[in-house]
Amino acid sequence: MARQISHGSSALALEHRVAVLERQVAALAEAARLLAAAVEDAPLDTPDHDEPAPTAKRAHELLLLPPLTPAAGH
């Protein structure tokens, strides 16, 4: 699951891994934001998230997405 950074890792390989991790953290942060808003019953940016159950389902779906890879050119 978790790969270790080896002493001989290239800068490009490390940049790729950092980009993947940044996107995964962004998805996790969005899922946490959705869950927090649902629990607090706070309004969200979109009007279709007015009940906790659909919001929690969306957060769960975000966490089930396959591992992200950096966009082309990054």
VOGU-972053 format. One record per residue: residue number from 1; x, y, z of N, C-alpha, C, CB in turn. Coordinates in Angstrom, 1 decimal, padded with zeros to 4 digits, m for minus. Glycine has a CB too. Layout:
REM VOGU-972053
n / nu / nv / nw / cau / cav / caw / cu / cv / cw / cbu / cbv / cbw
NUM / X / Y / Z / X / Y / Z / X / Y / Z / X / Y / Z
...
This chain:
REM VOGU-972053
n / nu / nv / nw / cau / cav / caw / cu / cv / cw / cbu / cbv / cbw
1 / 000.8 / m001.2 / 000.0 / 000.0 / 000.0 / 000.0 / 000.9 / 001.2 / 000.0 / m000.9 / 000.0 / 001.2
2 / 001.6 / 001.5 / 001.1 / 002.4 / 002.7 / 001.1 / 003.8 / 002.3 / 000.6 / 002.5 / 003.3 / 002.6
3 / 004.3 / 003.2 / m000.3 / 005.6 / 002.9 / m000.8 / 006.6 / 003.8 / m000.1 / 005.7 / 003.2 / m002.3
4 / 007.8 / 003.3 / 000.1 / 008.8 / 004.1 / 000.8 / 009.6 / 004.9 / m000.2 / 009.8 / 003.1 / 001.6
5 / 010.1 / 006.0 / 000.2 / 011.0 / 006.8 / m000.7 / 012.4 / 006.2 / m000.6 / 011.0 / 008.3 / m000.3
6 / 012.9 / 005.7 / m001.7 / 014.3 / 005.1 / m001.6 / 015.3 / 006.2 / m001.8 / 014.4 / 004.0 / m002.7
7 / 016.5 / 006.0 / m001.4 / 017.6 / 006.9 / m001.6 / 017.9 / 007.3 / m003.0 / 018.9 / 006.4 / m000.9
8 / 017.6 / 006.4 / m003.9 / 017.9 / 006.6 / m005.4 / 016.7 / 007.1 / m006.1 / 018.4 / 005.4 / m006.0
9 / 015.6 / 007.5 / m005.5 / 014.4 / 008.0 / m006.2 / 014.8 / 009.3 / m007.0 / 013.3 / 008.3 / m005.2
10 / 014.3 / 009.3 / m008.2 / 014.5 / 010.5 / m009.1 / 013.6 / 011.6 / m008.6 / 014.3 / 010.1 / m010.6
11 / 014.0 / 012.8 / m009.0 / 013.2 / 014.0 / m008.7 / 011.9 / 013.9 / m009.4 / 014.0 / 015.3 / m009.1
12 / 011.9 / 013.4 / m010.6 / 010.6 / 013.3 / m011.3 / 009.6 / 012.3 / m010.7 / 010.9 / 012.9 / m012.8
13 / 010.2 / 011.2 / m010.2 / 009.3 / 010.2 / m009.5 / 008.8 / 010.8 / m008.2 / 010.1 / 008.9 / m009.2
14 / 009.6 / 011.6 / m007.5 / 009.1 / 012.2 / m006.2 / 008.1 / 013.3 / m006.5 / 010.3 / 012.8 / m005.5
15 / 008.3 / 014.1 / m007.6 / 007.3 / 015.1 / m007.9 / 006.0 / 014.4 / m008.3 / 007.8 / 015.9 / m009.1
16 / 006.0 / 013.3 / m009.0 / 004.8 / 012.6 / m009.4 / 004.1 / 012.1 / m008.1 / 005.2 / 011.4 / m010.3
17 / 004.8 / 011.5 / m007.2 / 004.2 / 011.0 / m006.0 / 003.6 / 012.1 / m005.1 / 005.2 / 010.2 / m005.1
18 / 004.3 / 013.3 / m005.1 / 003.8 / 014.4 / m004.3 / 002.5 / 014.9 / m005.0 / 004.8 / 015.6 / m004.3
19 / 002.5 / 015.0 / m006.3 / 001.3 / 015.5 / m007.0 / 000.1 / 014.5 / m006.8 / 001.5 / 015.6 / m008.5
20 / 000.3 / 013.2 / m006.8 / m000.7 / 012.3 / m006.5 / m001.2 / 012.5 / m005.1 / m000.2 / 010.8 / m006.7
21 / m000.3 / 012.6 / m004.1 / m000.7 / 012.8 / m002.7 / m001.5 / 014.1 / m002.5 / 000.5 / 012.8 / m001.8
22 / m001.1 / 015.2 / m003.2 / m001.8 / 016.4 / m003.1 / m003.2 / 016.3 / m003.6 / m001.1 / 017.5 / m003.9
23 / m003.5 / 015.6 / m004.7 / m004.8 / 015.4 / m005.2 / m005.6 / 014.5 / m004.2 / m004.8 / 014.8 / m006.6
24 / m005.0 / 013.5 / m003.6 / m005.7 / 012.6 / m002.7 / m006.1 / 013.4 / m001.4 / m004.8 / 011.4 / m002.3
25 / m005.2 / 014.2 / m001.0 / m005.5 / 015.1 / 000.2 / m006.6 / 016.0 / m000.1 / m004.3 / 015.8 / 000.7
26 / m006.7 / 016.6 / m001.3 / m007.7 / 017.5 / m001.7 / m009.1 / 016.8 / m001.7 / m007.5 / 018.1 / m003.1
27 / m009.1 / 015.5 / m002.2 / m010.3 / 014.7 / m002.2 / m010.8 / 014.4 / m000.8 / m010.2 / 013.4 / m003.0
28 / m009.8 / 014.1 / 000.1 / m010.1 / 013.8 / 001.5 / m010.6 / 015.0 / 002.2 / m008.9 / 013.3 / 002.2
29 / m010.0 / 016.2 / 001.9 / m010.5 / 017.4 / 002.5 / m011.9 / 017.8 / 002.1 / m009.6 / 018.6 / 002.1
30 / m012.2 / 017.5 / 000.8 / m013.6 / 017.8 / 000.3 / m014.6 / 016.8 / 001.0 / m013.7 / 017.6 / m001.2
31 / m014.2 / 015.6 / 001.1 / m015.1 / 014.6 / 001.8 / m015.3 / 015.1 / 003.3 / m014.5 / 013.2 / 001.8
32 / m014.3 / 015.5 / 003.9 / m014.4 / 016.0 / 005.3 / m015.3 / 017.2 / 005.4 / m013.0 / 016.2 / 005.9
33 / m015.1 / 018.1 / 004.4 / m016.0 / 019.3 / 004.4 / m017.4 / 019.0 / 004.2 / m015.5 / 020.3 / 003.3
34 / m017.7 / 018.0 / 003.3 / m019.1 / 017.6 / 003.1 / m019.7 / 017.0 / 004.4 / m019.2 / 016.6 / 002.0
35 / m018.9 / 016.1 / 005.0 / m019.4 / 015.5 / 006.2 / m019.6 / 016.5 / 007.4 / m018.4 / 014.4 / 006.7
36 / m018.7 / 017.4 / 007.5 / m018.8 / 018.4 / 008.6 / m020.0 / 019.3 / 008.3 / m017.6 / 019.3 / 008.6
37 / m020.3 / 019.7 / 007.1 / m021.4 / 020.5 / 006.8 / m022.7 / 019.7 / 007.1 / m021.4 / 020.9 / 005.3
38 / m022.7 / 018.4 / 006.7 / m023.9 / 017.6 / 007.0 / m024.2 / 017.5 / 008.5 / m023.8 / 016.2 / 006.4
39 / m023.2 / 017.3 / 009.3 / m023.3 / 017.1 / 010.7 / m023.7 / 018.4 / 011.3 / m022.0 / 016.6 / 011.3
40 / m023.2 / 019.5 / 010.9 / m023.5 / 020.8 / 011.5 / m024.8 / 021.4 / 010.9 / m022.4 / 021.8 / 011.2
41 / m025.3 / 020.7 / 009.9 / m026.5 / 021.2 / 009.2 / m026.3 / 022.6 / 008.6 / m027.7 / 021.2 / 010.1
42 / m025.0 / 022.8 / 008.2 / m024.7 / 024.1 / 007.6 / m025.0 / 024.1 / 006.1 / m023.2 / 024.4 / 007.8
43 / m025.4 / 025.3 / 005.6 / m025.6 / 025.3 / 004.1 / m024.3 / 025.2 / 003.3 / m026.3 / 026.7 / 003.7
44 / m024.4 / 024.5 / 002.2 / m023.3 / 024.3 / 001.3 / m023.5 / 025.2 / 000.1 / m023.2 / 022.8 / 000.9
45 / m022.4 / 025.2 / m000.7 / m022.5 / 026.0 / m001.9 / m023.5 / 025.6 / m002.9 / m021.1 / 025.9 / m002.6
46 / m023.9 / 024.3 / m002.9 / m024.9 / 023.8 / m003.9 / m026.2 / 023.5 / m003.2 / m024.4 / 022.6 / m004.6
47 / m027.3 / 023.9 / m003.8 / m028.6 / 023.7 / m003.2 / m029.1 / 022.3 / m003.1 / m029.6 / 024.5 / m003.9
48 / m028.5 / 021.4 / m003.8 / m029.0 / 020.0 / m003.8 / m028.5 / 019.2 / m002.5 / m028.6 / 019.3 / m005.0
49 / m027.7 / 019.8 / m001.7 / m027.2 / 019.1 / m000.5 / m027.9 / 019.7 / 000.7 / m025.6 / 019.3 / m000.4
50 / m029.2 / 019.4 / 000.8 / m029.9 / 019.9 / 002.0 / m030.2 / 018.8 / 003.0 / m031.2 / 020.5 / 001.5
51 / m029.8 / 017.6 / 002.8 / m030.0 / 016.6 / 003.8 / m028.7 / 015.9 / 004.1 / m031.1 / 015.5 / 003.4
52 / m028.5 / 015.4 / 005.4 / m027.2 / 014.8 / 005.7 / m026.9 / 013.5 / 004.9 / m027.2 / 014.5 / 007.2
53 / m028.0 / 012.7 / 004.7 / m027.7 / 011.4 / 004.0 / m027.1 / 011.5 / 002.6 / m029.1 / 010.6 / 003.9
54 / m027.7 / 012.3 / 001.7 / m027.1 / 012.5 / 000.4 / m025.7 / 013.1 / 000.5 / m027.9 / 013.3 / m000.5
55 / m025.4 / 014.0 / 001.5 / m024.1 / 014.5 / 001.6 / m023.1 / 013.5 / 002.1 / m024.2 / 015.7 / 002.6
56 / m023.5 / 012.7 / 003.0 / m022.7 / 011.6 / 003.5 / m022.4 / 010.6 / 002.4 / m023.3 / 010.9 / 004.7
57 / m023.4 / 010.3 / 001.6 / m023.2 / 009.4 / 000.5 / m022.1 / 010.0 / m000.5 / m024.5 / 009.1 / m000.2
58 / m022.2 / 011.2 / m000.8 / m021.3 / 011.9 / m001.7 / m019.9 / 011.9 / m001.1 / m021.7 / 013.3 / m002.0
59 / m019.7 / 012.1 / 000.2 / m018.4 / 012.1 / 000.8 / m017.9 / 010.7 / 000.7 / m018.5 / 012.5 / 002.3
60 / m018.7 / 009.7 / 001.0 / m018.3 / 008.3 / 000.9 / m017.8 / 007.9 / m000.5 / m019.4 / 007.3 / 001.3
61 / m018.6 / 008.4 / m001.5 / m018.2 / 008.1 / m002.9 / m016.8 / 008.8 / m003.3 / m019.3 / 008.7 / m003.9
62 / m016.6 / 009.9 / m002.7 / m015.3 / 010.6 / m002.9 / m014.1 / 009.7 / m002.4 / m015.2 / 012.0 / m002.3
63 / m014.4 / 009.1 / m001.2 / m013.3 / 008.3 / m000.6 / m013.2 / 007.0 / m001.3 / m013.7 / 008.1 / 000.8
64 / m014.2 / 006.5 / m002.1 / m014.1 / 005.2 / m002.8 / m013.5 / 005.4 / m004.2 / m015.4 / 004.6 / m002.9
65 / m013.2 / 006.6 / m004.6 / m012.6 / 006.8 / m006.0 / m011.3 / 006.1 / m006.0 / m012.5 / 008.3 / m006.3
66 / m010.9 / 005.6 / m007.2 / m009.6 / 005.0 / m007.4 / m008.5 / 006.0 / m007.1 / m009.4 / 004.3 / m008.8
67 / m007.3 / 005.5 / m006.8 / m006.2 / 006.5 / m006.6 / m006.1 / 007.4 / m007.8 / m004.9 / 005.7 / m006.4
68 / m005.8 / 008.7 / m007.4 / m005.7 / 009.7 / m008.5 / m004.3 / 009.8 / m009.0 / m006.1 / 011.1 / m007.9
69 / m004.2 / 010.1 / m010.3 / m002.9 / 010.4 / m010.9 / m002.8 / 011.8 / m011.3 / m002.6 / 009.4 / m012.1
70 / m001.6 / 012.4 / m011.4 / m001.5 / 013.8 / m011.8 / m002.1 / 014.0 / m013.2 / m000.1 / 014.3 / m011.7
71 / m002.6 / 015.2 / m013.4 / m003.1 / 015.6 / m014.7 / m001.9 / 015.6 / m015.7 / m003.8 / 016.9 / m014.7
72 / m002.2 / 015.4 / m016.9 / m001.1 / 015.4 / m018.0 / m000.4 / 016.7 / m017.9 / m001.7 / 015.2 / m019.4
73 / 000.9 / 016.6 / m018.1 / 001.8 / 017.8 / m018.1 / 002.2 / 018.2 / m016.7 / 001.0 / 018.9 / m018.7
74 / 001.8 / 017.5 / m015.7 / 002.3 / 017.9 / m014.3 / 003.4 / 016.9 / m013.8 / 001.1 / 017.9 / m013.3
